[in-house]
Amino acid sequence: MQRLFLFLLLLWPGLAAAQTAMGHLDGHITGPDGHGLEGVSILDQSGRFSALSAADGHFSLALPFGEHTLITRSLSFQEARRTVVLSAETPDLTVDFLLQPTTTALQEVEVLGRKETTYKSDYSFVGTKTATAVIDVPQSISTVTKELMEDRQALRLTEVVKNVAGVTQYSHYDDLTIRGFRNGYESGFRLLNGLRSGFSYGNSFTQAPLTINLERVEVLKGPGAALYGDINPGGTVNMVTKKPLDVARQALTFSTGSFNTMRATADLTGPLNEQKNVLYRLNAGFEKTNTFRDVNDTRSVMVAPTVTFRPTDKTTVNAELVYTHIDGYLDRGLVIRGGDLYALPRSFTLSQPSDYFRTSTYYLNASLNQKFTDWLSFNASYLDFTYHEDLSEHRTLNTYADAPANTVMNLRYFDRRAEEYTKNLAAYFVLNRATGPVQHKVVAGVDYIRYTTDPQSTMFEARQKLVNGVATPLTFDLKKPLYEIQDPTKYVRRPLPQFFVDYINSVYHTTGLYVQDQLDVTERLALLLGVRYELFADERDYGDGSQNIQQRQLLPRAGLTYALRDNLNYFASYSAGFRPLKPEYIRFPERYGRSTPFDTETSYQLETGLKGEFFNKGLLGTVAVYQIVKRNQLVPTNALMPDGTTIYRQNDLVRSRGAELELTGNLLPNLNLNATYAFNHSAVLNAALPVEEGQPLANAPRHSAGLWTKYTFVTPALRGLGVAVGGNYVSQRRTENQVVNTSTGELYWAYWPSYTVLDAALFYTTGKFNFHLNVNNLLDKYYFVGGYDFFRVSPGAPRNFMATVGYTF
């Protein structure tokens, strides 16, 4: 009741305003051709009063007496402003607007911020390495803008994927399923502004990136190896950071919510001088939360300053430095007791109060765009990324001490200090020229990527502790859990495992040479042709000298786009992919449970579909069908070698076929929509385990769907008020590894149950203040977003809320 009373107090100013002395405006909004424009918003500068133009362009607006600045807002036409004065002497006025179409020139590289404020992003760099309208790229691209992230209050990347067709969580880490294939750990990484970051690779995949400084998240569906090299076949995730604007904008938010959560963010941008050739942006955020998992409180902080320098109209330089620190626990997920998925509460954990997980990421991203002529430019970018972790954790040993009853868990203890470095350098030329009637946009360049680890990294592992001088296995009774501060000095240290020795001696580096041509063959037909030659090398020092194992790959890509109508394109494409193996998988396969060397993973995708822009180009729709084939899929098992190294298996042939539908943008200026559906039929066609033959890929749902729609009222009495509803559906998914039947002791494939989760939100804006309340999992569904087996399951959060107050100035 107290929250309801506070909300009514907030709503009161809008209701009270409707009772003051009012005037009336009438008018028409037309385009250059003189025809009326439908669906254009007309609002006063305070944002409290607005109207929509009808089919003939007519609008009617009630306003209190006084001076008002009227602003038009449209997705396809430039903004216009008029100042009017309403009084007792002139209570009625007629005001007409003539609007001009928007003619936004696409940036060649992304160095200036995006000014649009919708769920739809008109262009992308991830599909071609140049600014290209999404509708013109012959491959599916899904985009989640900052506006959608803010409306859903999504702070982490894993909370964003529910808005992308064909993307679900593989686990609660930064670990995704895209079109049936895992994308995380060794099978995928995240791009930052088109460059390879350290996120989701190596140890860092246990921490999902924060979204505080992100402008949008893009997913290029299918292999992107012709552009980015070592890429998972399901798709490529690109995180685009916020860039400075040439107009001043500042925003602050303060939030509180379930699980004792407190959050604050700041987004400040604008010019630093009168010439507006030096721009800045500062994003910062803090969150403290206990999370819904026991013994798992977390504190996160991010600071991200960015500067853009434009010394001439032909030269632009951008630089950003981002620091993130997270202090909490490494959540390994839920364990299953006695074979019953719901025997334990979703908050149950194996972590002990003395555990901790402290990570820091630092990255410097710089870019240069130099235009030599109207048809030739040079672009270069650099990313230096560091990931550091201090870890102390109790985790499962992937066995039960009382099997097959499975109520007492065997544990292992890790104390790890590690640091990883990822460096990128990309440089390319862009050439725009015509050969006869054919227009070419040629990109030619080189990428260099280097991934290394700190050789001073170290690890302490134990599986036993001394009790009265006797070595006793570490166990955890799932029926009688005990949480207390542990003393690791009494633990029995194991030798440093070989897999960690390999880890700290690794040097990954690769050079990619590529060329791509976007050809406008006719007014309606466009082709995209590209090829990349990858020179991959990975080094390890095995004590007898450094070994350099080279792997070479030619990666082609081809696509076409045909305009069926001005707003509707047909597209088709072929793209290849590969993932090189670590050299120890080739030289010492017996360490990983195999007698012969593992083989390099290769893949390809065939895709076709339609892309269209509707509702005055406010809504982007994509329908796509595809087939992805992957060979030599490397799969970790839950079994361990004696030294603790994970045993792998390799499936010779797997396939994924499916169809996707995605609608993103605005049906009306005050009605936003994000709707997705994906059908995916995956199968292991030639398996290492006979029992896996014909099974779907792990954590790959056959059906998934998502919805988020927001409506903002425009009637005077409810002006400023908005509501949103949405949810997600994910069908059942197979476990990565077989589990044990507690009655018979036999192995079988388990499935995470399907789930439907409903969400809702309430918004209110008055002047420069905005308030919103989000409630997630309205029906308090107990569900699992994914997992590996019954030792590591990822439960979804129970019903929770987040309330935010924001101020813009």
C-alpha positions, 0 to 999 in steps of 0.5 A: 500500500505504501508503494501504491500511495507513493505512485499516486503522489507521483502521478498527481502532478499530471492529473492536477495539470489537467484541471488548470485553465486550458487552451487548444491547438489544431494543425496539420503535419505534411511532408515535402509532397504536400500529403499529410503525415500519419503517426507523427508525435507533437509534444511540448518541451516538458514532455507532459502533453503530446498528440499523434497526427491522424491519417490526413496529418491533422492533430489536436492538442490541449495545453494549459495557458502560457508559452510552449515550445512544440516539437515534432518527433518521427522516425523518418522525418527531421525534428521541427520546433514552434513556439506558441502562446495560449492565453484567455485572449487567444485560447485557440491557435492553428499551427502547421508543420512542414517536415523534411525527410531524415537524411542521416549519413552513415559513419564509416567507422563508429566514432560518434554516438547514436542519437536515435532513441528507439528499439530499432537500429538502422545500421550495423558494422558487424555484418560488413565491417562498414556502416551498412543498413541492416536490411541490406546485409545478406545475413541475419543480424539481431540488435538490442539497443540501449533503450530496450536494455534500459526498459528491461533494466538489463544490467548483464549481457545474459539478461539481454539475450532473451530479446534475440531470436535463436539465442538462449542461455547455455548456463548462467555464465557468459555462456550462450546457445546460438542457433543450436551451438554453444557460444562461450568458454572455448567455443566463442568470445565477445567482440567489442566494437568489432575487435576480439575481447577477453570476455567469454574466453578462458577463465573470464567466461564465468563473469557476464559483461556489464551493459552500463556503457553499451549502446547496443548488442548485435548478434551476427547469425551463423559463422562470421569467420570471413570477417573475424576468424576464429568464430563459433558457427552459431553466431557472433556477439558484438558489444558496441560501446556508447560514443560521445555526442555533439550535443550535451546530454546527462542522465542519472539513475538510482535503483533498488530492488529484490535481494537487497539490490542497490544500483546507480548509473551515470551517463554524461556526454557533450562537446568540450569546446565551442568548435565541437571537435572535442567530445566526451562521454562518461559512463559509470555504474555501481551495484550491490546485490545479494543475488537470489543465490545463498552466500553469493553477495556481489558488488560491481563497479564500472567507470568508462570515459571516452573522448572523440577528437576531430581535428579536421573534417577528414580525421577522427580519433576515438579513445575509451578506457574502461575499468570494471571490478566485481567482488563476489562469489563464483557461482557454480550453479545448483546441484541435483540431490537424489535425481530430483530437479526440485529437491533443493531450493534454487538458492542452494549453493556449495559455496562457503562464507570464506570463498570469494571471487574478485575480478577486474577487467581493463581495456583501452580501445582506440580508433582512427578514421582518415579520409583521403578522398571522397572514395578512399579512406583508411581505418585502424583500431586497437584493443588492449584487454586485461582480465585479472582474477583472485579466486577461492572456491569450494566446488563439485568434483563431479561425483557423489560420495554415496552414488547412486543415492546422490545425496552427498557431494564430493568437493574440490577446493580451488585457490587461483590467481590468474591474469589473461591478456588479449590484444588486437590491431585491425587496419583496413582501407575502404574504396568506393568506386564504380566499374561501368554500371556496377558500384563497388565498396571494397574493404581490404585489410589485416587483423592481428590478435594475440592472447596470452596468460601471465606466467606468474599465475598459479593455482592451489587445488585440494580434495582432502583435508586433515582431520586429527592428522588423517586425510579425509575427503572433502564432502558436502551433505546435501540434506544437512548443508553446513556453511562455515568459515573454512581453513585452507591451511588444513587442506592437502595440496595437490600437485599443480595440474598439467592443464594449468601448466599448459594454460600459463604457458600459452601464446595464441596469435593469429593474423587474418588477411581479408578482402570484401566487395559489396557490389550494387549490380543493379538498382535492386540487386546487390552482391557481397563477396569476401574471403579471409586467409587465416594464419593461426599459430599457438605456442606452448612450452612443454619443458623441451622448448617452445612448440609452435603449431600452425593452422591455416584456413581459407574462409569464403563468404558470399551473399546476395540481396534483391529488393522485391519492394522499396522496403522489402529485401530477399537475401541469401548467403553462404559463410564458412567457419572454423575453430583451431585447436590448442596444440596440446590437443594435437600433441598430447591428446592422451591428457584429455582422454583420447589416444589420437590427436583431435581434429580442427573444427570446421563449419558452414551455413546456408541461409535465406530469408526476407528483411523488411521495414514497415510502419514508416520504417519504424519496424524492422522485420526478419524472416530467415531459414538456415542450415549449419553443419559442423565437423569435429565438434569438441565437447567437454565431459563431466569426467576428469583425468587423475590430475583433474584435467577435463576429458573431451570427446569429439563428434564427427558431424553435427547439424542445425536447421531452423527458422527465425522470425524477429520484429523490432522497433515501433508500430507507433511513436508511442508503441514499441515492440520486440517480438521473436520466435525461433525453431531449431532442429539440431542433431548429432549425426556422427557421435563419439558416444553411440548413445548420443547419435541422433540426439539434439545438441546440448542446451539447444531448445527446439522452440524459443520465443520472446516478447516485450511491448511498451505502450505510452499513453498520450491522453491528457489525463494519463500523459507520461504514463506507460506500461510494458508486458513481455515474457519468454518461452524456451522448450526442453533442452538436453543435458551436455552429459549423461546423468545417473538413474538413482534407482538403477545406477544406469546412465541416461540423457536428462532434459531441462524442462520447458518454461514460460516466464512473464514480465511487466513494467510500469513507467511514468515521466514528468518533466526531466524525471522518469520512474519505472518499476519492473517485475520479472517472473511474475508467476514465480516459475521455478525454471532452469536457463540451462546447465551441463549435468546434475552437478552444475545446473543454472536455475532462473531467478524467482519473482523479483522487482526493480524500481528506478528513478532517473533524471536527465538534464 
